[in-house]
Amino acid sequence: MTSKRFFEELNNKKIKELNINAVFIDGDHHYEHVKNDVELTLDLIGNKKGLVIFDDTRLENVQKAMNDFEQVLGSRITNKEYIDCCYMLYTIKEIHETT
C-alpha cells in the first residue's frame, strides 16, 4: 500500500486515535512523491512531538524534499542527525496550542 492510499483511508478522527509520532520515509524517490510523503507526515504528527527518519538521503530529490521539510518545521526541529550512510533522523518538538 502506498502512503497516499493509506492516508486516503484515514480521517481526522482515525489520525487522532492512531496517535502517530514516528514516521519512516522510504519509498519512491521522485521529488513529488517524497514531497507528498512529507506532507502526509506533517498531517500525521500534527502538533505532537515526534521523530521523522528519511532514507536514501544521498539522492537529490530526497534532499530537496528534506529541505522543504526543514523550512516548514523550522524551529520545531530540535535535533538533526545522520545515521549510518543514508538516514537522517529529525527530532521534532511539540507545539502547545494557546487559547
N, C-alpha and C positions, 0 to 999 in steps of 0.2 A: 504494500500500500504506500502510495506517495504521501509526503507530508501534506500536500494540498488536499488530497482526498480525505485524509484523517481529519484535517481541520474543518472541512466542509460538513462532516458528520457531527461536529460539535456545535453547541450553542453556549451562550454566556453562563447559563446555569451549570452545564456539564463542565465547563472550564473551571469554574469555582470549586466544584466537587472534586475534580482531579487534583487540584492544588499543586500544579506542576511548578517546580522551582529549579529544575536542572534540565538542560537540553543539550544534546549532542548533534551537531550539524555535520552531516556527511551524506552526500548524495551526488546528484548531477552537478557538474562543475561549470555549467553555463551561468554567466553572471545573473541573468534574470531569474533563474531557478534558485540560486543561492540567496539572492536578494529576497525572493518570496519566502524562503525558509527563515530568513532573518525577521521579516515582518510577522510571520506566524509565531516565531519565538517570542517576540516582544508582546504579542497579544496573550500568549500562554503565561508568561511570567508576570505581566502586568506591573503592579506596584510592589510586588513582593521582592525580597532579596533572592538572589539565585546565582546559579553557575551556568555558563554557556561555554561549550567547547566546540571549536571549529576543527575539522580535519582537512588535510590537504592544503595547508596554509601557504605552501610554496607556489601554488597556482595563481596566476594573475587575477583571474575572475573571482576567486575566493578572497584574495587580498583586497580587491576593490569592494566586495560586499562587507568585509570586516571593517574597512574604513567607514563605510556608510553606517554600520552598526555602532561604531565608536562615536561618530558625530551625533547620532540620535540619542545615545545614552549619556554622553558627556561625563559629567561629574558623578554619575551613578556608578561608574566603573571604579572600583576601589583597588583592584589588582588585575594585572595582565601579565601572563606568564607563558613562555614557550615550554612545551613538554615534549621531550624527545625531538625528533626532526621536523615534525609536520603538524603538531597540535598546538592550538592556542587556547588557553583557559582564561576566561574572564570571570571575575567575582563582581557581582552587582549588588549595590545596597538598596534597601527598601526605601520607598517613598511613603512618608506619613502624610496622609491627607488631612488638611486642616479645614474646619468648617466655620 
